[in-house]
Amino acid sequence: MRKHYRNIFAVLLSFVFFTVFINKNDLVDSLTAKTFYFYFISIIVFTFVILKLFAEKRELTISLNKLDVLILVYYSYNFVRLIFTEYVPINNEKFINLTLLLGYYFIFKTIFKNGDIKNNTKIILLISFLSVGFGQCLIGLFQFYNIFGFNSNYYRVIGSFSVMATYSGFVVSILPFAFGLFVLIKDKATENIILKHLGKIAFISGLFILPIIRIRGDWLAIIGGVIFILIYKYNIIRKLNLIFSSKVKKTALFVSIISLAFLIIIGLYNMRPASAFGRILMWKVAANIITDYPIFGAGFDRFGDIYNNYQADYFIEKTRDPYEIYVADNVNYAHNDFLEIFAELGIIGLFSFVLIIISAIWDTKTNNEAYENNNILAKSAKASIIGIVISSQFTFSFQILPTLLNFVFLLSIISAIDKHNKFITFSIKPAYLKIISLISAVLIFLFSLNTINSYKANINWQKAKIYSQLKMYDKAINFYSYSYNILKNNGDFLLNYGGTLSLFGRDKEAITILEKAKNLNSSNNLYVLLGNSYSAINNYENSEKAYTKAINIIPNRLYPKYMLVKMYVKNNKRDKAKNLALQIINSKAKVTSLAEKEIKKEMQELLN
């Protein structure tokens, strides 16, 4: 009977991997839909776990290895930074995700507590994990060839995501693991044959999709993961040590590898230089945040809230390269997760996170023959960890929930199989387990209420956006007001709400909401809307400041400059209006459009 319960729980647990497939049109975006699905599944999963702990009649012994402790330290530091970060509430979405993922880490680890693949519970989870990867690759191929009704509006291939970068990063988190199972499994047992061939199918399907996406950093990520598996399988390091035995030969090999890597990077850069240059700009601006907050960081989950303010300061500081001006845009992520962690959590946060990566990849020395024979899962998981880390140097893999879930799953496998050295061991008596279970039950209940209320508020937010797009502003404002108390700490929500109030002519109310949004959002659109509302109530000084801030955030945008010219004309500052109009006429927009031509035509008429 207990075996059946374990299998039922494994099936339930496997549903968490299907988070990636969730899209819901009545929520603001696909990541929000995925997050709520993840929350609802988590409520069910953790309720089962709480009931199991409450019913436990034996003493529970818990052993933590160094990787476990490092993860707990990193989580604890995030919690402390959250407490001391202004404008970020305790029920912050990112922190809730980290908390739930920490729980999943220990659940997965308990299931994979030894290296034996021959276990139904493990097989169910592994098949689900690989199937999700294959499924996403399949959807991408359907989108590319526009068959079976799969298509995307803007990017051609996005899987179940909204942009290519998040889709590609998710695929990368699975493919090296799939390759490892395909190459390393030799056992002819039925379950091993299933995993081997499923790994092969998932990996090959990924090889079809990644060249289509053309995310160069993810190509490097896959190569890194594959090389790791091949080095392990063919013992390449030992063979190279035999061939390149002298220091001169080893130095020559090292120089050759570095030179080859440099040439590959240069070649990949030249494929899409604008994209690479844009990332370099982001990293420069992120470095300025780090300079201001080197030890403890700017605050938990604050990068996107403040980045554009720093970008504005960057362009104000001195005349910048025209190409930097050309590639500037609104930025929510650093496109380098290590830099983003550094900016938000300081050197302490970055150091603790890097220790987790090193501990996960570093091999445990053992003479256990059984361990060596069942090391396939751990090695494959390490290959995917390497892939995710490489990918995260150019994108934002650790900021995307489905990819982060995969990362946690892989870490748990490594911890369960590869890290046998116990660091801390303690026991919890059944009576204390019941107390812990009751406290956890209360927390789950409160979390459930919060999730339901937040879900309803997000549905109202989406309704408000739709009504606003239809120019039914009064109805839109009603739905925004319904959601305000729940979403008042969401910068994007406040931006949308304030923008709709501004469009409806309720400018004083719009200014109140948008000024609050400035603490939680740094988009140039926010400052354009503020400029509009201040101009509408004839507060030209603040209007000019807002428009100027919008211009400095993204200097290549014409619209903020155009609106500032109109404000100058309204305020009878004709000379300033003409000077800025001349700049607009002589400038080149990032994307040529009919709007650009109309703006320049109107500016020419003003000059004439």
C-alpha angles and dihedrals in degrees: 000000000000089000091055091049090051091051092047090050090048091053090049091047092049090062089073089071089060089067087100093065096056119113124160124184094205091064125073097251143349095262090056090051090049091049094054092047088051090051095049093047090047092054090057095043095048092044087059090049092049092050090049092051092046091053093046111119098181130074111267115227116201123194120190124195126201093271091053091050093048091052091049091049091051091048092048092050090051089052092051092049089049091054091051097041115102119229093015114108125215090248091059110155095230092052092047088053091051091049094051092044090053088056091049090049092061093041092053091044091054090053094047095044093136135030098249110119092192097094125107094220092054093042091054092052095044093048090049092049094050094041091055090053092048091045092054092049089050092051089050091053091048089052093048093052092035095231134144090021095293112138139134130222103226112004116046097223121031106133108208093335133086099238135033097240095061091044093050092046091053093051090049090055091064108031100073089049089050091049091051093054091045094051102034106040111096102155112111095213112130096246091050092050089052092051093044094053094040088052090051093050093047093048096047092047088052091053088058094050104042097063088052092054094047096205097156097196089057091053087058089047093055092045090051093051093046093048090052091055093046092049089054096043097048098030089235096169092060092046092050090050089055094048097040097040100148127070091242092055092046091050091050091050091049093050091047092052092047091048092049091048090049092051091049091051092049090050093049091047092054091053091071109003095170091059092048092046090051090056091049089054090051091050092050091052092044088053089059090055089050090050090057095045107025101150108038101010131233091291143284113307092352102120098095091041094060108021098093091051088059091046089055090051089048092058093042093052095072144329107298134206109283089231090058088053089049095053097041117118143150108296130200099165133040093229085229113074094200091055090047092051089048091051094048103035104021128224091314092059094043093048093050091048093049089051089057091053093046093047091049095051098037111097121239113232111234141153092205105128093196089054092050091050092051097042094107097099094048094048092047091048091051090052090056092045088055090049093050092048092051091046091049091061089071105025138025104265095149092054094060114085101216092048092045089051089055090049091053091048091053092047091052091053091051092047093049097046109024105033107068098150106103115220101177129013126183139154133227120207120228092250091056090045089059091051091048090048092052092049090047090049090055091049092049090050092051090045090051092053091047091049094050092048092046091048091053091047091051091050089053089048091056091047089051091052091051093049089048091053088051088051091242089134098164092059091043092054091051091056091045090053090051090057099038099096092051098041102033090115093055110098095200091052092051090048091053093044094048091044092055091048088051093050090049091054096249090127101160091054089044091054091051092053095041093049088055089048091058089074091055105030135039101185116143087230088066091059093045089055091047089050090051094050095044089049091050091058091043095249091140097167094060091038091057091048092051095047091046090052090051090050093049093050093056109011093181094064115101099193098072089048090048092052091048090053090052090050091051090051091049089050092048094245094138097163093054089045093053094046092052091042089056090052090052093051092050095045128090119224120228090238120029111230145155089257090059091052093048092048092050091047091053091048091051090052089051091053092048 
